[in-house]
């Protein structure tokens, strides 16, 4: 994750064999550390939130956005979210 927790401690969720989506179990996976939320936070900190209205977002290394991130992206005015087909294929093991 972007906060470095996984580099230092590993992923609590993976250690316990818990599927993705249970973000509250691991501090590194927690919703507040998702890249979408970090990006929104940085934009707001720089006073650029008006730039988000009707903007497009391209998520690299993602095959989906969780419900909480999708909601936040919508709330700040993001118009479209795009994902890389190759990442989706790899995650779903589609050739």
Secondary structure, DSSP 8 states (H G I E B T S, - for coil): -TTSHHHHH--HHHHTT--TT-GGG-TTTSGGGSHHHHHHHHHHHTT-GGGGTT-EEEETT-S---HHHHHHHHHTT--EEEE-HHHHHHHHT--
